[in-house]
Amino acid sequence: MITKRYLITRSIYAIATTFVAIVINFLLPRLTPGNPAVTALATTYHYLPPGKLKLLESQFGLTNAPLYVQFETYFWNLLHGNLGFSFHYYPETVTQVIAQHLPWTLFLLGTATLISSFLGVVIGRITGWMSGTKGETTLSSIFIALTSLPYFWFAIILQLVLAVDLVINGFRFFPINGSYSVFVTPGVNLPFIISALRHSLLPLISIVVTAFPGFALTMRNTMVNLNKEDYITMAKAKGLRESHIVKKYAARNAVLPVSTHIVLAFGYIVAGAFFVEIVFGYQGIGYVLYEAVTSQDFPLTDGIFLVITLTVIIANFAADLLYAYLDPRVQLR
Amino acid sequence: MNDLLSIRGLETVFDTKRGTVKALRSLDLDIHKGETLALVGESGSGKSTLGLSIMRLIESPGRIAEGSIILHATEDVDVTSLKGGKLRRFRWKKVAMVFQSAMNVLNPVMRIEDQFIDALEAHDIDKSEISGRIDHYLKLAGLGPKVRRLYPHELSGGMRQRVNIALALSCEPDLLIADEPTTALDVVVQKEILKSLNTLKKQLGLTIIFITHDISVAASVADRMAIFYAGRIVEIGPKEEVINRPRHPYSKALLSSIITLNTKRGQDLISLKGNPPDLITPIEGCSFHNRCPSARPECLKYKPVESLVSSDHYVECLYPIGE
């Protein structure tokens, strides 16, 4: 049950967190020593041409003004979507670079999170209900092994086995890297969509396979513990059908701790997605961040950090709403 | 034929690593139509196990090893042999239960009315009738229709137990098992709930098995009283008889362990020494001999059999008090 009051307080929390994140994101690079304009000029000149330094400084937005004035400018620019120029992708702006690559990551992250939550809840529900049987113990052991695999390692193995080695009669089932084939034109057309989906398969599988078993285990454990709850005994006493008890009594209550687990794991999924993008050369934010860091593209790394923070804040906000919807007791706390 | 339920030779056991615990030892019991029978005994005496056995809610590692529970409905059914859909339809429709843990038996994420609806639908109550029934039984249990849209956490303990009573009555069962329904509640609420149960019983002509460890509670609701000890009924009879003229030493000890307004100054409260016997090892002789104040050497050797001591008053003792 989502009331107006709950919505407002949660929104205020989210906005306050965002503001703190922006302040930190503004302060951190300014605490680091050095002058980016000097660094940039030093790569081409052996001395500092004063005119050029001034020009570059103004273009980068570097001044000696007090911090609060700088913050005002920064914040104003941010509101207008102006995060400055990227060094690596110059003359593209940071906003442009992010706007180009973010959809790929959002697609990968969103689909991976949805699929792994769904699989976790559904499979956990089944293993929870048949817990103690041989099939269940085997499955749960496999799940424990799978959750312990690092995303990127699993991604490399998948890439080697399914993309590099799996070639039958000259036909390669999965592309080795990239996010779409060079032979299609990006846009809303069938060949592009098919190619993009095909390229996203292995990255998706690497995230899903390493993420969902953890959710399934949480779901299973909760279901097993819930079996001892009095309301389950009561449901049996009421003469309800077993399928109804599993669905509306056991699984419905087990979903609550599982959703907490999924939200907490979201940060790991983001990090995992970045590694996976790098492994597969998938042109999402993670891949760009890797390039930005290796080429010391400070404005771009800053911008990406901000986007990551915002994504996690938004996800948490959504989780708060979801939780209130799932558990009627939440708002009283 | 005015018995509703006949239990014969019932043995409910629990398989543990140490061995098989016999929670009920070849128990016989008849429940008369329209009566309130109170099962009284200390923890572990088997009274709750009996309630759960009748509902067939004994789960692994527990099982009903032997005996029969015959329900005299339109035709006689042995409850112990029910399976699948038949068992499902038997529960709540024939025998319903009010549990001790009022706070935890309702599903926290379902509205009260939905917890009625799924039970009513599971027993094929006509859809048009459902809403009226919910209001009716909530009212009988002393609650308004407002409760329907609430969640369990929005109700107090007493209100929840009233909901549970309304829920238990909603399918109009022949028998209601109340397993310590007031133990988790404070004394004031306890009294109110007992009062409602008594009124409901008169109004609906219910048959109730009332499980409690509190003799004063049993005294206020029961027609007949059965005293449980170590998985057997050691004494059973009309309430007044059992309370005023207990014939089993254990009943007497249990009765004199409570203080009433009539307890005289200086009067000793009997407190029993020792523990009930271990139900894993077979019991020789009388199960109570090691704690019995009036035990004789024969009590160690011979199993007492049930004997009629006065009208409808049975006791299982070699030397009942007063003989």
Chai-1 contact restraints between the chains, C-beta under 6 A:
chainA,res_idxA,chainB,res_idxB,connection_type,confidence,min_distance_angstrom,max_distance_angstrom,comment,restraint_id
A,D230,B,S101,contact,1.0,0.0,6.0,A-B,restraint_1
A,D230,B,N104,contact,1.0,0.0,6.0,A-B,restraint_2
A,D230,B,V105,contact,1.0,0.0,6.0,A-B,restraint_3
A,Y231,B,V105,contact,1.0,0.0,6.0,A-B,restraint_4
A,Y231,B,N107,contact,1.0,0.0,6.0,A-B,restraint_5
A,M234,B,V105,contact,1.0,0.0,6.0,A-B,restraint_6
A,A237,B,M55,contact,1.0,0.0,6.0,A-B,restraint_7
A,A237,B,R91,contact,1.0,0.0,6.0,A-B,restraint_8
A,A237,B,M97,contact,1.0,0.0,6.0,A-B,restraint_9
A,K238,B,W92,contact,1.0,0.0,6.0,A-B,restraint_10
A,K238,B,A119,contact,1.0,0.0,6.0,A-B,restraint_11
A,G239,B,R88,contact,1.0,0.0,6.0,A-B,restraint_12
A,G239,B,R91,contact,1.0,0.0,6.0,A-B,restraint_13
A,G239,B,W92,contact,1.0,0.0,6.0,A-B,restraint_14
A,G239,B,A122,contact,1.0,0.0,6.0,A-B,restraint_15
A,L240,B,D118,contact,1.0,0.0,6.0,A-B,restraint_16
A,L240,B,A122,contact,1.0,0.0,6.0,A-B,restraint_17
A,Y249,B,N107,contact,1.0,0.0,6.0,A-B,restraint_18
A,R252,B,V109,contact,1.0,0.0,6.0,A-B,restraint_19
A,P328,B,Y151,contact,1.0,0.0,6.0,A-B,restraint_20
A,R329,B,H153,contact,1.0,0.0,6.0,A-B,restraint_21
